[in-house]
């Protein structure tokens, strides 16, 4: 099935927002084995929109539009798609009631304009919108399918997953089952080399995606009705674990190192403290971003100035004067200090040079010391990172959490 | 001048990346008074790419492409654009030398393939690439202009600003001068109402953009050669300051509250400490993200647990037991404690309920207390924020920094 995605909105052509709808749909469709040949964006102009719809439908089997379903005169996507496909519109009672209920719930007044959103194609499928007022629709004729989705990303993804995805999966007769493994501490080219033979399989397929400091492996199996995808992906998954061991830190598309570490420490009843210099609170912030972090995290001492390292963490001035703040000695003293001052079971410390200034030949920009203190004893590691200030701080957080994870998993190493 | 943007790359159609190139170009072109009618994306397929180039050139005056300039067989954008426009390619010595120099500098070996990147249109303008190996080019014929840019965002923006932008500004005979004012603490609709009459001006124009917790006003003047844009924007700017006063916290497209506060405190020789609960290090992280934060920021005590508020900041247990951690009393004690423990001139504290859990009828999710301590005395403010955990934490940081800024500006209020 060949698909085109047509996004409608002057705000896209003015550069006020990026077309993340097209990215989201493309990723989802590619996972379903549907090929996307083109994206297009046009503004709220009837002639150009009509021409874009006609041209796209002349070339593809499936046209998905996003945007232009609002209540104003400018919003004409549904009208034009249905006109080109030859479906008249009529008031759809259920949509009308849903829109009225939405306005009652948020306590805003409904304008007559909003009823335009309840006009739906006769003979089409109406898709309800759980997160906004604009319903979407699907019309199908002569082997061509057009699906009309709202523009706001939350509304679009909700409607796609609830309604359009199941509809398309029924059309293709296939479902796709994916598993995601998150890999840390091994570069992409190394992961690629280690797993090389596994990429030759056509079903399940294996693909790698990169993020700062980590690699994500996706294993995807195409399944006919009744087939169990997890049975098809299991051997590949097992093989990846066998070859990469502890470098696989989590499973799942939305997994994160912060969530993995929090879960691990929560299940062991462990409390954590942090002592941060170059990450400047970013590490704490990644944990606190997750609801329920308070079960584990007691405090982070962001000691950016040397005076604060002494006063708040008790780092001896001799260490600061002799070894410097960016040293294994300082990292260890910071971690021990954070543990003592807070009474936490474990502490992570970070001190380094995030740049752009401050590097020396012995300790260039990107040199970071991570200290750990816990029931496993005290440990430290020196990282040599590349990239800009933001990248160095991001990767430092990831690696620091991973070092604590490994220390808890293998306390004797 | 009517423009279309054509992006080339299978990674876009697979949803691996969002089309931020099209957004960047659209924003830049709209600021220059060039109208963008369409965005398109096609993959690395010669037939579909050729058809897209022909169609676009039949409809617009200016076609800008991004992507498909790499050294591999798949990369064919330049070849196809020049073929359609009728410009033969030949080896461009200067580009060849630049590519050789690039490889020598990064210490990687150059492959014969890379020389394809030095093939350039005879009679066209070659645009050098300061951040990668692929040069771009401009070809112009029969009133149509086609500009070919590389895909990686840093390379694209560098080449646009260095070379394509000046070329287009010469074509349009106009330059655009913009000023940006950042406004905090006043909602978008309020700003719109207060400035209402100023939106009616055709030159300079006034436009508003929103970000979490703040509004950005852009004043843009169209200038003929020799005209001074700042003279045209000055009266509008003055008027905005007159009406919004201290709510305008900075000027400039890349300004931020963190940079504003750091600059302000640096110039006064003031040192800052933070005490964070619900922001969990995010506030410190926003300051540390800026190189040179160490001139001002001494430390942040991220006291997520109540025990840490007592142990690290000396918040009396009576306050925690009687008023609770989310209270003006606790916020004040945290700010005073941070100042005392670090010896800073000023301290900001934050304690609140970021959600989704933890709200009560008296203190619903979004209730945040900000405490300030400094030469101006001790102050506190209660914020009532809406949105999800991320939004509440972001806006809290912005407002907390703004409260410190206002306290330093007007110590007697």
Interface residues (C-beta under 8 A of the other chain):
Chain A: X7 X12 X13 X14 X15 X16 X17 X18 X19 X20 X22 X23 X24 X25 X26 X27 X28 X29 X30 X36 X37 X38 X39 X40 X41 X42 X43 X45 X48 X52 X209 X271 X273 X274 X276 X278 X279 X280 X281 X282 X283 X284 X285 X287 X288 X289 X291 X292 X293 X294 X297 X298 X299 X300 X301 X302 X303 X304 X305 X307 X308 X311 X312 X341 X342 X343 X355 X356 X357 X389 X390 X393
Chain B: X12 X13 X14 X15 X16 X17 X18 X19 X20 X22 X23 X24 X25 X26 X27 X28 X29 X30 X36 X37 X38 X39 X40 X41 X42 X43 X45 X48 X52 X209 X271 X273 X274 X276 X278 X279 X280 X281 X282 X283 X284 X285 X287 X288 X289 X291 X292 X293 X294 X297 X298 X299 X300 X301 X302 X303 X304 X305 X307 X308 X311 X312 X341 X342 X343 X355 X356 X357 X389 X390 X393
